[in-house]
Structure formats: C-alpha cells, structure tokens
Amino acid sequence: MVPKQLLSTFLGIVFIVFAAMQYNDPDAVIWIAIYLLAAIFSFLVTFNRINQGVLLAAFAAYAVGAVFFWPAKWEGIAIGGGDIKNIEEAREFLGLIFTSLSMLTFALLNRSKARLHPRNPIYRKGKWAN
C-alpha cells in the first residue's frame, strides 16, 4: 500500500472512533454524522474514488465549522474547573480543525482523477463495433 492509502485508512478508523465517542453527547446525531462523513471520505480516498474538488469542499465546510465553534474563552479541553460551555466548544473546535486538516491533506495527496469507471471499457476495444 502506498502512504496515502495507509494514512487515509488509519484516519478513517480514527474518525469512526471519534463518532463512537459521541454517543453520550447532547447533540450526538450531528457529531456522529460529521465524523462518519469524514470516515467515508477517508475510505473513498483509500480506494481513489473521490474527486479532489469534493475534498476541498469538505475542507472548507469543516474549516467554517471550526471557526464557528471557536471558544469565547480558551479554557482547555480537560474536565474540571472552568466553564463547561467553553470546554465543550474547545473540544468541538479541535475535532473540526483536525478533520479539516485531514481533508486538506487528502486533497493535496489526491492529485490523480478518481476512477469511477473501469480503466478499459469494453466499448473502446472495438469488440462491439461491427
């Protein structure tokens, strides 16, 4: 396997773990969907089945989400002391920034066009033309 495939497979598994960790969050459905979509994109990169434009759009969407969740006051991500709202926003920000940077990395590594069709279609070999 090439490094791009190893990285995308590893990050796909990481995003599935991130999604599983959201089960007790008050807005779990949203965050599970966010991380599962990132996992799907990661596995599509593994098999070279996604376009670079889609990855750049995902990068932009996750980056906008990270900016939206920028905490009003940075109090870290640990539990204990501080306002829980700021801590929760910091965790969401870091998750979205990590996902955003992963999508940007995939877009930069994914220079080849996605192969959505067979490499040698049967109609180009002249077998069907008479």
Backbone hydrogen bonds, N-H to C=O, Kabsch-Sander energy under -0.5 kcal/mol:
donor,donor_aa,acceptor,acceptor_aa,energy
5,Q,2,V,-0.5
6,L,2,V,-2.1
7,L,3,P,-2.9
8,S,4,K,-2.5
9,T,5,Q,-2.2
10,F,6,L,-2.5
11,L,7,L,-2.8
12,G,8,S,-2.0
13,I,9,T,-2.0
14,V,10,F,-2.2
15,F,11,L,-2.7
16,I,12,G,-1.6
17,V,13,I,-2.1
18,F,14,V,-2.6
19,A,15,F,-2.3
20,A,16,I,-2.2
21,M,17,V,-1.8
22,Q,19,A,-1.2
23,Y,20,A,-1.1
25,D,22,Q,-1.8
28,A,25,D,-1.3
31,W,27,D,-1.6
32,I,28,A,-2.9
33,A,29,V,-2.0
34,I,30,I,-2.2
35,Y,31,W,-2.3
36,L,32,I,-2.6
37,L,33,A,-2.2
38,A,34,I,-1.6
39,A,35,Y,-2.0
40,I,36,L,-2.6
41,F,37,L,-2.5
42,S,38,A,-2.2
43,F,39,A,-2.4
44,L,40,I,-2.3
45,V,41,F,-1.9
46,T,42,S,-1.8
47,F,43,F,-1.6
48,N,45,V,-1.2
49,R,44,L,-3.1
55,L,51,N,-1.6
56,L,52,Q,-2.2
57,A,53,G,-2.2
58,A,54,V,-2.4
59,F,55,L,-2.4
60,A,56,L,-2.3
61,A,57,A,-2.5
62,Y,58,A,-2.7
63,A,59,F,-2.3
64,V,60,A,-2.4
65,G,61,A,-2.1
66,A,62,Y,-2.1
67,V,63,A,-2.2
68,F,64,V,-2.2
69,F,65,G,-1.9
70,W,67,V,-1.3
75,E,73,K,-0.6
87,I,83,D,-1.9
88,E,84,I,-2.7
89,E,85,K,-2.3
90,A,86,N,-2.0
91,R,87,I,-2.0
92,E,88,E,-2.3
93,F,89,E,-2.6
94,L,90,A,-2.5
95,G,91,R,-2.3
96,L,92,E,-2.3
97,I,93,F,-2.6
98,F,94,L,-2.3
99,T,95,G,-2.1
100,S,96,L,-2.7
101,L,97,I,-2.6
102,S,98,F,-1.8
103,M,99,T,-2.2
104,L,100,S,-2.1
105,T,101,L,-2.3
106,F,102,S,-2.5
107,A,103,M,-2.4
108,L,104,L,-2.2
109,L,105,T,-2.1
110,N,106,F,-2.0
111,R,109,L,-1.5
115,R,48,N,-1.7
116,L,114,A,-1.2
124,R,121,P,-1.3
125,K,122,I,-0.9
127,K,122,I,-0.7
